[in-house]
Amino acid sequence: MKTINISKLNNKIKTIKAVGMACMTLSVFFLSGCANKRDGLTITNVSYDPTREFYEEYNDIFADYYMNHYGKQIRVIQSHGGSGSQARSVVEGCNADVVTLALEHDITLIENTGLIAAGWKDEYDKDSAPYTSTIVFLVRKGNPFGIKDWDDLTAGGVEIITPDPKSSGGACWNFLAALSFAEEKYTDESSKKEFLRKLYSNVSVLDSGARGSTTTFVESSSGVAEGGRTGLSSVVTGFLFLIAIIFAPVFTTIPGFATAPALIFVGFLMVSAVVEIDFNDLTESIPAYLCLICMPLMYSISEGIAVGVISYVIVNLVAGKAKKITPLMYVLALLFILKYIFL
C-alpha cells in the first residue's frame, strides 16, 4: 500500500490555490474596473449585480449633466458583482471613487477601514438610501410542486438556486424575507431555525451573485426543463454547425483576407461580453479567462472555445457544482477531449 504524505498533499493544494488566485488577480486587474490607470476625468463606480443596466443608462445622463454644469467631460467605469464581494474588493484595494452597494453593513465594512467617513447615513435623506428594495414571492400558476409560499420550498424534491448570503446583497434579502416568514409563522426559536435549515438544505447551487443565479438557472437542466431559452439556442446552434460541415469544402476556397473583417467583428462581439463575466465566481471566470487567452495563443477561436468548454466542465466538477453543468456541455467537453486525443 502506498503511503500518502498528507502534509505534502496539503502544501500542493495550497500551491495550486495560490497559483489559481494569482491568475485570477491578474485577470481581474486587467479586465475589471479596478485598475489604477486613469485617463482624464474618470471615476469608478463599484456596485452590486442588478444595477448594471441601470447605471449603463444613468451614466450617460450624469455625463450630460456634468458637462452642462461644470463644462467637463466625465467617464464612469462600472464594476459589478455580489454586494458583499464588492465591499471586500474595495477594502482590499480596488480603486473605487463611488460605492453603491445593496446593504448598509457592506458600506459599514468600508467605513471601518477609514475609506468612508463615519456618519454617512445622516448626510442625506432616508438614511442616504435613494431607493429601497423588497422581496416578492412570485410563482407560476399550476407549477408541478404546488408552491405558494416560503414553507412550500422546504418540501422534498424541490431544488433551489440562490446567491450566497456571504457574497450577495440580494441573497441577504432572500434570507431575511424567509426569516420574516418564519417569525410570523413560528413562535419558538427552534422551529424558526429548523425551517431555515430545511430551506437551505434544498439549495442545489449557491452562486456568488443574483445575476449568476439567474444565469445558472437558465443554463441548467432545471432551467431548460422550464423552457430556458439558452438550452434550446445551444441545440439549434449545434444543429446549424452540423449543417455547415456539408459546406466546409466550399468555405475553404474563400481566401483568408476576405473573412478577416467578419472575424474582427466577431472578436469585437466576444470581447464586449467580458464585462458580463463574474470575476468573483472562479467557476465562471477561470474558464472564461482560459478561453480568452487561448484564442490568440493557439491562433484559433475554435481552439479557445474548446479549452473554455473543457475547463468549465472540469472546474465545476472539482468545485462540486455538477448540477450547474448542462448535458450539452458534458457532450461538447467529451467531444473536444476525444478530438485532442485522436486527431
C-alpha positions in Angstrom: 0.0 0.0 0.0 1.3 3.4 -1.0 1.6 5.9 1.9 0.3 9.4 1.2 2.0 12.3 2.9 -0.9 14.5 4.0 1.3 17.4 4.8 2.9 17.4 1.3 -0.5 17.0 -0.3 -1.9 19.9 1.6 1.1 22.0 0.5 0.5 21.1 -3.1 -3.2 22.0 -2.7 -2.3 25.4 -1.2 0.2 26.0 -4.1 -2.4 25.2 -6.7 -4.9 27.5 -5.0 -2.3 30.3 -4.7 -1.4 30.0 -8.4 -5.1 30.0 -9.3 -5.8 33.0 -7.2 -2.8 34.8 -8.7 -4.0 34.2 -12.2 -7.5 35.4 -11.3 -6.0 38.5 -9.6 -4.2 39.4 -12.9 -7.3 38.8 -15.0 -9.4 40.9 -12.7 -6.8 43.7 -12.7 -6.7 43.9 -16.4 -10.3 43.3 -17.2 -12.4 44.9 -14.5 -13.0 48.5 -13.4 -10.5 48.2 -10.5 -7.3 49.1 -12.3 -5.3 52.2 -11.2 -4.8 53.8 -14.6 -6.8 56.9 -15.1 -7.4 58.7 -18.4 -8.7 62.3 -17.9 -11.7 62.8 -15.6 -12.7 59.2 -14.9 -14.4 57.7 -11.8 -15.1 54.1 -10.9 -18.5 53.1 -9.5 -18.3 49.8 -7.6 -21.9 48.5 -7.4 -23.8 45.3 -7.0 -25.2 42.9 -9.6 -28.7 44.0 -10.5 -27.7 47.7 -11.1 -25.6 47.0 -14.2 -28.3 48.0 -16.8 -29.5 50.9 -14.6 -26.1 52.6 -14.5 -25.4 51.9 -18.1 -28.3 54.4 -18.8 -27.8 56.6 -15.8 -24.1 57.2 -16.5 -24.9 58.9 -19.8 -27.5 61.2 -18.1 -24.9 62.0 -15.4 -22.2 62.7 -18.0 -24.5 65.2 -19.8 -25.4 66.8 -16.5 -21.8 67.2 -15.5 -20.8 68.7 -18.9 -23.7 71.2 -18.7 -23.0 72.3 -15.1 -19.2 72.1 -15.0 -18.0 72.1 -18.6 -16.0 69.0 -18.2 -16.3 65.5 -19.7 -16.6 62.6 -17.3 -16.3 58.9 -17.8 -17.8 56.4 -15.4 -16.3 52.9 -15.2 -18.6 50.2 -13.9 -17.7 47.3 -11.7 -20.4 44.9 -10.7 -20.7 41.7 -8.5 -22.2 40.4 -5.3 -22.5 43.3 -2.9 -20.5 41.6 -0.1 -17.8 40.6 -2.6 -17.7 44.2 -4.0 -17.3 45.6 -0.5 -14.4 43.3 0.3 -12.7 44.2 -3.0 -12.8 47.9 -2.1 -11.4 47.1 1.4 -8.6 45.0 -0.3 -7.6 47.8 -2.7 -10.0 48.1 -5.6 -9.6 51.8 -6.7 -13.2 52.9 -6.2 -14.4 56.5 -6.3 -18.0 55.7 -5.6 -19.7 52.7 -4.0 -23.3 51.9 -4.5 -24.0 48.7 -2.6 -27.0 46.7 -1.6 -26.8 46.7 2.2 -25.9 49.0 5.0 -23.4 46.6 6.5 -21.4 46.4 3.3 -20.9 50.2 3.4 -20.1 49.9 7.1 -17.4 47.4 6.3 -15.7 50.0 4.1 -16.3 52.7 6.8 -14.5 50.6 9.3 -11.3 50.8 7.2 -11.4 54.6 7.2 -12.2 54.9 3.5 -15.6 56.4 4.2 -16.2 59.0 7.0 -18.4 58.0 9.9 -21.9 59.4 9.8 -22.5 58.8 6.1 -26.1 57.6 6.9 -27.0 61.0 8.2 -25.7 63.1 5.2 -28.8 62.6 3.1 -32.5 62.0 3.5 -33.9 58.5 4.2 -30.6 57.2 5.7 -28.7 58.1 2.4 -30.7 55.4 0.5 -32.0 56.8 -2.8 -34.2 53.7 -3.3 -35.2 50.6 -1.4 -35.9 47.0 -2.4 -38.3 44.3 -1.3 -38.6 40.6 -1.9 -41.7 39.5 -3.9 -42.6 35.8 -3.8 -43.7 35.1 -7.3 -44.8 31.7 -8.5 -46.1 30.3 -11.8 -49.7 29.2 -11.8 -50.0 25.5 -11.9 -46.4 24.7 -11.0 -46.0 21.0 -10.5 -44.9 21.2 -6.8 -47.9 23.4 -5.9 -45.5 26.1 -4.5 -47.5 29.0 -3.0 -45.4 30.3 -0.1 -42.0 30.0 1.7 -42.7 26.8 3.6 -43.5 25.0 0.3 -39.9 25.4 -0.6 -38.9 23.0 2.2 -40.7 20.1 0.6 -38.8 17.1 -0.7 -37.8 17.2 -4.3 -37.7 21.0 -4.5 -34.4 22.4 -5.8 -33.4 26.0 -5.1 -30.9 28.1 -6.9 -30.0 31.3 -4.9 -27.0 33.5 -4.3 -24.7 33.1 -1.3 -25.6 35.4 1.6 -21.9 35.7 2.3 -21.2 37.4 -1.0 -24.6 38.8 -2.3 -26.8 41.5 -1.0 -29.8 40.0 -2.8 -29.1 36.7 -1.0 -29.3 38.5 2.3 -32.7 40.0 1.3 -33.8 36.4 0.4 -32.7 35.1 3.8 -34.3 38.0 5.7 -37.6 37.5 3.8 -37.6 33.8 4.7 -36.7 34.7 8.3 -39.6 37.2 8.4 -42.0 34.5 7.2 -40.7 32.2 10.0 -41.0 35.0 12.6 -44.7 35.3 11.7 -45.5 31.6 11.5 -43.5 30.1 14.4 -43.2 31.3 18.0 -40.2 29.3 19.2 -36.6 29.7 18.0 -36.1 26.0 17.4 -38.9 25.9 14.8 -37.6 29.0 13.1 -34.1 27.5 12.8 -35.5 24.2 11.6 -37.4 25.9 8.9 -34.3 27.8 7.7 -32.3 24.6 7.9 -34.8 22.7 5.7 -35.0 25.7 3.3 -31.3 25.8 2.6 -30.9 22.0 2.6 -32.9 22.2 -0.7 -30.4 24.7 -2.2 -28.5 22.9 -5.1 -26.4 25.9 -6.2 -25.1 28.9 -4.2 -23.9 31.4 -6.7 -21.8 34.5 -5.8 -24.4 36.9 -7.0 -28.0 37.4 -8.2 -27.1 37.6 -11.8 -25.0 34.4 -11.6 -28.0 32.6 -10.0 -30.3 33.7 -12.8 -27.7 32.5 -15.4 -27.3 29.2 -13.7 -31.0 28.6 -13.6 -31.4 29.4 -17.3 -28.4 27.3 -18.4 -29.0 24.4 -16.0 -31.2 21.3 -16.7 -33.8 22.8 -14.3 -33.9 26.0 -16.4 -34.1 24.1 -19.7 -36.9 22.0 -18.3 -38.8 25.1 -17.5 -38.3 26.5 -21.0 -35.0 28.3 -20.6 -34.0 29.7 -24.0 -30.3 29.1 -23.5 -30.7 25.3 -23.7 -32.8 25.5 -26.9 -30.4 28.0 -28.5 -27.5 25.7 -27.9 -29.2 22.8 -29.5 -30.1 24.9 -32.6 -26.6 26.3 -32.8 -25.1 22.8 -32.7 -27.6 21.6 -35.4 -26.6 24.5 -37.6 -22.9 23.6 -37.1 -23.7 20.1 -38.4 -25.3 21.5 -41.5 -22.3 23.8 -42.0 -20.0 20.8 -42.2 -21.6 19.8 -45.5 -20.5 23.2 -47.0 -17.0 23.1 -45.4 -15.2 22.4 -48.8 -16.8 25.5 -50.3 -15.8 27.6 -47.3 -12.1 26.5 -47.6 -12.0 28.1 -51.1 -12.6 31.6 -49.6 -9.3 33.4 -49.1 -8.3 34.5 -45.6 -8.3 38.2 -46.3 -12.0 38.0 -47.4 -13.1 36.7 -44.0 -10.9 38.9 -41.9 -13.4 41.8 -41.4 -16.0 39.3 -40.3 -13.6 37.7 -37.8 -12.6 41.2 -36.4 -16.3 41.9 -35.8 -16.9 38.5 -34.2 -13.8 39.2 -32.0 -15.3 42.6 -31.0 -18.6 41.0 -30.0 -16.8 38.4 -27.9 -14.6 40.9 -26.1 -17.6 43.2 -25.4 -19.0 40.3 -23.3 -16.0 40.4 -21.0 -17.8 42.9 -18.8 -20.5 40.3 -18.1 -18.1 37.9 -16.5 -18.5 37.5 -12.8 -14.9 37.5 -11.6 -16.0 36.8 -8.1 -17.1 33.3 -9.2 -14.0 31.3 -10.0 -16.1 28.6 -11.7 -17.1 31.1 -14.3 -14.1 33.4 -14.5 -11.3 30.8 -14.8 -12.9 29.0 -17.9 -13.6 32.4 -19.4 -10.0 33.6 -18.8 -8.6 30.4 -20.3 -10.9 30.7 -23.3 -9.8 34.3 -23.9 -6.1 33.7 -23.5 -6.0 30.5 -25.6 -7.6 32.1 -28.7 -4.6 34.3 -29.6 -2.0 31.8 -28.2 -3.4 28.9 -30.3 -4.3 31.1 -33.3 -7.8 29.8 -33.3 -11.2 30.9 -32.0 -12.5 27.3 -32.0 -9.5 26.1 -30.0 -10.1 28.7 -27.4 -13.7 27.8 -27.2 -12.7 24.1 -26.8 -10.4 24.9 -23.9 -13.1 27.0 -22.3 -15.7 24.3 -22.6 -13.4 21.6 -21.2 -12.1 23.8 -18.4 -15.7 24.9 -17.5 -16.8 21.3 -17.0 -13.7 20.3 -15.1 -13.6 23.3 -12.8 -17.3 23.0 -11.9 -17.0 19.3 -11.3 -14.0 19.8 -8.9 -15.9 22.7 -7.2 -18.8 20.4 -6.5 -21.2 22.3 -8.9 -22.0 19.4 -11.2 -25.7 20.3 -11.2 -24.7 23.6 -12.8 -23.4 21.8 -15.9 -25.8 21.1 -18.7 -25.9 17.7 -20.5 -24.8 19.5 -23.7 -21.7 20.9 -22.0 -20.7 17.3 -20.9 -21.2 16.1 -24.5 -19.2 19.0 -26.0 -16.4 18.6 -23.5 -16.1 14.9 -24.2 -16.0 15.5 -28.0 -13.3 18.1 -27.6 -11.2 15.8 -25.4 -11.6 13.0 -27.9 -10.5 15.4 -30.6 -7.3 16.3 -28.8 -6.6 12.6 -28.1 -7.2 11.1 -31.6 -6.8 14.0 -34.0 
